[in-house]
């Protein structure tokens, strides 16, 4: 968390103002549009990352579908992953997160503004409600980030198996699936270092419903994983 402290210290003049905005925009009855909330979040994130000596290098943003209502499936490297995606995406995003990270300082406010969904992997009924809620919202035009590995790997630029069940919302919504390769994201918050770093975000070509409708969820998971794995190997 040393880098979070650096982010705060190097933006200390703006922190009180940003904190008030975050708290206001995070309220359930806030009247700002999703685009306005995401624009605020992106502005703060860009400045925080700059202060924390993190550069986001993005490729393939043209691969994001023009029409909202898609799901991003990145590999999962650490707590910084969501901030890398927020800075690099011009499209508003929400996220499905595990409940264990819902109260991490700063990320808690980020998740609230994104109207993120916390999933309890030990509670099947609650997990199904989240899947159905995400399906409905994607069909209504919201964009989501889902980490199909379910947890961070101990070898960050290697991938765990992608779980077929993570793709249920996308399949039910018949929406575009966008694989995303994250490289070195773990170095931001999950190492005890404040050295200057570059995090790579590669948006890969989307997989449309017509291309995956005949596939099993496990086959889709393998397809997405393989594409991300190849991109990481080609760019490390």
C-alpha positions as CSV (number, residue, x, y, z in Angstrom):
1,X,0.0,0.0,0.0
2,X,3.1,2.3,-0.1
3,X,2.1,3.4,-3.6
4,X,-1.4,4.5,-2.4
5,X,0.2,6.7,0.2
6,X,2.5,8.2,-2.5
7,X,-0.6,8.8,-4.7
8,X,-2.3,10.7,-1.8
9,X,0.8,12.7,-0.8
10,X,1.6,13.8,-4.4
11,X,-2.0,15.0,-4.8
12,X,-2.5,16.3,-1.3
13,X,-3.8,19.7,-2.4
14,X,-6.6,18.1,-4.4
15,X,-7.4,15.2,-2.0
16,X,-10.0,17.0,0.2
17,X,-11.9,18.2,-2.9
18,X,-11.8,14.8,-4.6
19,X,-12.8,13.1,-1.4
20,X,-15.9,15.2,-1.2
21,X,-16.8,14.5,-4.9
22,X,-16.2,10.8,-4.4
23,X,-18.5,10.7,-1.4
24,X,-21.2,12.7,-3.1
25,X,-21.1,10.7,-6.4
26,X,-21.0,7.4,-4.5
27,X,-24.3,8.0,-2.8
28,X,-27.1,5.7,-3.9
29,X,-29.4,8.6,-4.6
30,X,-26.8,10.6,-6.6
31,X,-28.4,12.1,-9.7
32,X,-25.3,12.2,-12.0
33,X,-25.4,10.0,-15.1
34,X,-23.1,7.0,-15.3
35,X,-21.0,8.9,-17.9
36,X,-20.6,11.8,-15.5
37,X,-19.6,9.5,-12.6
38,X,-17.1,7.6,-14.7
39,X,-15.6,10.8,-16.1
40,X,-15.0,12.0,-12.5
41,X,-13.5,8.6,-11.5
42,X,-11.3,8.5,-14.6
43,X,-10.0,12.1,-13.9
44,X,-9.1,11.2,-10.3
45,X,-7.6,7.9,-11.3
46,X,-5.4,9.4,-14.0
47,X,-4.0,12.0,-11.5
48,X,-3.6,9.4,-8.8
49,X,-1.7,7.1,-11.1
50,X,0.5,9.9,-12.3
51,X,1.2,10.8,-8.7
52,X,1.9,7.2,-7.9
53,X,4.5,6.9,-10.7
54,X,2.4,4.5,-12.7
55,X,2.1,4.8,-16.5
56,X,-0.7,3.1,-18.3
57,X,0.3,1.9,-21.8
58,X,-2.9,1.0,-23.8
59,X,-3.3,-0.8,-27.0
60,X,-6.4,-2.0,-28.9
61,X,-8.9,0.5,-27.5
62,X,-10.4,0.5,-31.0
63,X,-11.5,-3.1,-30.3
64,X,-14.0,-1.9,-27.7
65,X,-17.5,-2.1,-29.3
66,X,-19.0,1.2,-30.2
67,X,-22.3,0.3,-28.7
68,X,-22.4,-0.2,-24.9
69,X,-23.5,-3.4,-23.4
70,X,-20.4,-5.6,-23.4
71,X,-18.3,-7.5,-20.8
72,X,-14.5,-7.2,-20.4
73,X,-12.7,-10.4,-19.3
74,X,-9.1,-9.5,-18.1
75,X,-6.6,-11.7,-16.4
76,X,-6.4,-10.9,-12.7
77,X,-3.1,-9.6,-11.3
78,X,-4.0,-7.6,-8.2
79,X,-5.9,-4.7,-6.6
80,X,-4.7,-2.2,-9.2
81,X,-6.3,-4.0,-12.2
82,X,-9.6,-2.0,-12.0
83,X,-7.7,1.4,-11.9
84,X,-5.7,0.4,-15.0
85,X,-8.9,-0.3,-16.8
86,X,-10.6,2.9,-15.6
87,X,-7.8,5.0,-16.9
88,X,-7.5,3.2,-20.2
89,X,-11.2,2.9,-21.1
90,X,-13.2,5.8,-22.6
91,X,-16.4,3.7,-22.0
92,X,-18.0,3.7,-18.6
93,X,-17.4,0.4,-16.7
94,X,-18.7,-1.4,-13.7
95,X,-17.1,-4.5,-12.1
96,X,-18.0,-7.8,-10.4
97,X,-15.7,-8.0,-7.4
98,X,-15.3,-10.6,-4.6
99,X,-16.8,-9.3,-1.3
100,X,-13.4,-9.5,0.4
101,X,-12.1,-6.4,-1.4
102,X,-15.3,-4.3,-1.0
103,X,-13.8,-2.3,1.9
104,X,-10.3,-1.6,0.7
105,X,-9.6,2.2,1.2
106,X,-10.0,4.3,-2.0
107,X,-11.2,1.2,-3.9
108,X,-14.3,1.2,-1.8
109,X,-15.3,4.6,-3.1
110,X,-14.3,3.6,-6.7
111,X,-16.5,0.5,-6.5
112,X,-19.4,2.6,-5.1
113,X,-19.2,5.1,-8.0
114,X,-19.0,2.3,-10.5
115,X,-22.1,0.7,-8.9
116,X,-20.1,-2.5,-8.7
117,X,-21.5,-5.8,-7.7
118,X,-19.9,-7.7,-4.8
119,X,-20.2,-11.5,-5.1
120,X,-20.0,-14.0,-2.3
121,X,-18.5,-17.1,-3.8
122,X,-19.6,-19.1,-0.7
123,X,-23.3,-18.2,-1.2
124,X,-24.7,-19.8,-4.3
125,X,-28.1,-18.0,-4.2
126,X,-26.4,-14.6,-3.8
127,X,-24.0,-15.4,-6.6
128,X,-26.9,-16.3,-8.9
129,X,-28.7,-13.0,-8.1
130,X,-25.5,-11.1,-9.1
131,X,-25.3,-13.1,-12.3
132,X,-28.9,-12.2,-13.2
133,X,-28.5,-8.6,-12.2
134,X,-25.4,-8.2,-14.4
135,X,-27.2,-10.0,-17.3
136,X,-30.1,-7.5,-17.1
137,X,-27.9,-4.5,-16.8
138,X,-25.6,-5.5,-19.7
139,X,-28.7,-6.0,-21.8
140,X,-29.7,-2.5,-20.8
141,X,-26.4,-1.1,-22.0
142,X,-24.0,-1.2,-19.1
143,X,-20.5,-2.5,-19.5
144,X,-18.9,-4.8,-16.9
145,X,-15.5,-6.2,-15.9
146,X,-15.4,-9.8,-14.8
147,X,-12.3,-11.6,-13.6
148,X,-12.8,-15.1,-14.8
149,X,-9.9,-16.5,-12.8
150,X,-11.7,-15.6,-9.6
151,X,-8.5,-14.8,-7.7
152,X,-5.0,-13.5,-8.3
153,X,-2.3,-15.9,-9.3
154,X,0.9,-16.0,-7.2
155,X,2.8,-15.8,-10.5
156,X,1.2,-12.6,-11.9
157,X,2.1,-12.8,-15.6
158,X,1.0,-16.4,-15.7
159,X,-2.7,-17.3,-15.8
160,X,-4.9,-19.5,-13.7
161,X,-7.7,-21.4,-15.4
162,X,-10.7,-19.2,-16.5
163,X,-13.9,-20.5,-14.9
164,X,-16.7,-21.2,-17.4
165,X,-19.3,-20.0,-14.9
166,X,-17.8,-16.5,-15.0
167,X,-19.2,-16.2,-18.6
168,X,-22.8,-16.9,-17.7
169,X,-23.9,-13.3,-17.6
170,X,-22.3,-12.5,-21.0
171,X,-23.8,-15.6,-22.5
172,X,-27.3,-14.9,-21.2
173,X,-27.0,-11.3,-22.4
174,X,-25.8,-12.4,-25.8
175,X,-23.3,-9.6,-25.6
176,X,-19.8,-9.0,-27.0
177,X,-17.0,-10.6,-24.9
178,X,-13.7,-8.6,-24.9
179,X,-10.6,-10.3,-23.7
180,X,-8.1,-8.0,-21.9
181,X,-4.5,-8.7,-21.3
182,X,-3.0,-7.0,-18.2
183,X,0.8,-7.0,-17.8
184,X,2.7,-5.9,-14.7
185,X,-0.4,-4.5,-13.0
186,X,0.5,-6.4,-9.8
187,X,3.6,-4.2,-9.4
188,X,1.5,-1.2,-8.4
189,X,-0.2,-2.3,-5.2
190,X,1.0,-5.8,-4.6
191,X,4.7,-5.2,-4.2
192,X,6.4,-3.0,-1.5
193,X,7.8,-0.6,-4.1
194,X,7.2,2.9,-5.3
195,X,9.6,2.6,-8.3
196,X,8.3,4.1,-11.5
197,X,6.4,1.4,-13.5
198,X,4.5,0.8,-16.7
199,X,1.3,-1.2,-16.7
200,X,0.2,-2.6,-20.1
201,X,-3.5,-2.9,-21.0
202,X,-4.2,-4.7,-24.2
203,X,-7.8,-4.8,-25.4
204,X,-8.1,-7.7,-27.8
205,X,-10.6,-8.3,-30.6
206,X,-14.2,-8.8,-29.3
207,X,-15.9,-12.2,-29.6
208,X,-19.5,-11.6,-30.7
209,X,-22.4,-13.8,-29.8
210,X,-22.6,-15.2,-33.3
211,X,-19.1,-16.5,-32.9
212,X,-19.5,-18.2,-29.5
213,X,-23.2,-19.2,-29.3
214,X,-22.4,-22.8,-30.2
215,X,-19.6,-23.1,-27.7
216,X,-19.9,-24.4,-24.1
217,X,-19.0,-21.9,-21.3
218,X,-15.8,-23.8,-20.6
219,X,-14.8,-23.6,-24.2
220,X,-15.4,-19.9,-24.3
221,X,-13.3,-19.6,-21.1
222,X,-10.4,-21.5,-22.7
223,X,-10.6,-19.4,-25.9
224,X,-10.4,-16.1,-23.9
225,X,-7.6,-17.4,-21.7
226,X,-5.5,-18.6,-24.7
227,X,-5.8,-15.2,-26.4
228,X,-4.8,-13.3,-23.3
229,X,-2.0,-15.8,-22.6
230,X,-0.5,-15.3,-26.1
231,X,-0.7,-11.5,-25.8
232,X,1.2,-11.6,-22.5
233,X,3.9,-13.8,-23.9
234,X,4.3,-11.6,-27.0
235,X,4.6,-8.4,-24.9
236,X,6.5,-9.3,-21.7
